[in-house]
Amino acid sequence: MLAQTPLAAPPAARAPAPGWARLAGPGMLISVGYMDPGNWATDIEAGSRFGYALLFVVVLSGAAALFLQIRAARLGIVTGRDLAQLSRARNPGWAGDALWLSAELAIVACDIAEVLGAALALKLLFHLPLWAGVLLTGLDTLLVLALQGQGIRRLEAIVLALVAVIALAFMIELAFFPPDLAAAARGLWPGNAPMGDARALLLAVGIVGATVMPHNLYLHSAIVQTRPAADDPRATVRAATIDIARALGLATLVNAAILIVAAAAFHGLRGPVTEIDQAYRLLIPLAGGAAATVFGVALLASGQSSTITGTLAGLVIWEGFRGRTMAPWKRRAITRALALLPALAGVLWLGDGSVGRLLVWTQVALSLQLPFAMGPMLRFTGDRRLMGALADGRGTRAVGWALFAAIAAANLWLITSL
């Protein structure tokens, strides 16, 4: 499966990159999905509407993402196959097809968020009409073509640079808007959350979907196999665990920073900030044009970094479930075409002010698809016949299935409350 994709670079391209690029790894590629424009939309509205009260959702979602990504890495390392391949091989044909369609829906929902986020960044930075920005995002297929054949290590280094831009931007924003540390600490306790509020529930589910992205489970189980394996699989698993913990720790801090900045800057204003461009415009009188520009640049970096990993995830899902290879540019073109149509329709029909709502709903869609990726993965990682001595123990299985039940229950609660 890896022979025809950027995941299977020649040995020379897999050599360690010099200097700071050695900080990059599979975990860094995975982590950008946790900082995409969909996260911005849910975190900004949550912070502006409810202050720091939903901060615990960001932290718990980050912990859940870490738990699940470790399971995905173990699965790929131990079996030598990715989640899509195993889902196809170990399920009846109809079930495999259903799981494939669910994964493809998740990819398209995520790509819609990337389209909207990148288009909005172009509008804010260069004053382009939003619909024109949506159409321009179709050209990011050229980015995939430029990166094709560069090797996985160079892709990881490029993504690390984009992640550094996002992280630095929100460190600067925190300097402009120092948080109320006592209120932030109270936001880490679930008992203080207004979960009886339907909008709070919607945002909480959206944060979960934006953080624990289903297609990232497929991608991680494949991309971890591009690293040289130690003689002892346990050592390889330990190295992968450290890599993903470092990367997702950074992603969780960035997401928390987005919510904290929104709470510090916008909570208590006359109305909640529900649109990213509204947040941008409000930053100008509150902190000046420099803060707003930093915000816009970080948004653009967020959309472009997620585009790279979205393409790789799409390749893994297609080739694993369908058993056929596809050129990266072709996969990117198909996915982007499927995302452009609803994004453009939404903008033209609902207007420029609809981007925030559309982004939140794409993240809710991801949450609804998440159990369809989690369930098979937890079943595989707990199967001793498949995983041997590295199968999940009883306690780990209990935690995994409790998390599955909690996410499924939250999704059902949301559906019935709409």
Secondary structure, DSSP 8 states (H G I E B T S, - for coil): -GGGSTTS--HHHHS--SGGGGG--HHHHHHGGGGSHHHHHHHHHHHHHHTTTTHHHHHHHHHHHHHHHHHHHHHHHHHSS-HHHHHHHTS-HHHHHHHHHHHHHHHHHHHHHHHHHHHHHHHHHH---HHHHHHHGGGGHHHHHHHTTS-HHHHHHHHHHHHHHHHHHHHHHHHHS---HHHHHHHTSGGGS-TTSHHHHHHHHHHHHHHS-HHHHHHHHHHGGGS---SSHHHHHHHHHHHHHHHHHHHHHHHHHHHHHHHHHHTTSSS---SHHHHHHHHHHHH-HHHHHHHHHHHHHHHHHHHHHHHHHHHHHHHHHH-----HHHHHHHHHHHHHHHHHHHHHHH-GGGHHHHHHHHHHHHHHHHHHHHHHHHHHHT-HHHHGGGS--HHHHHHHHHHHHHHHHHHHHHHHH-
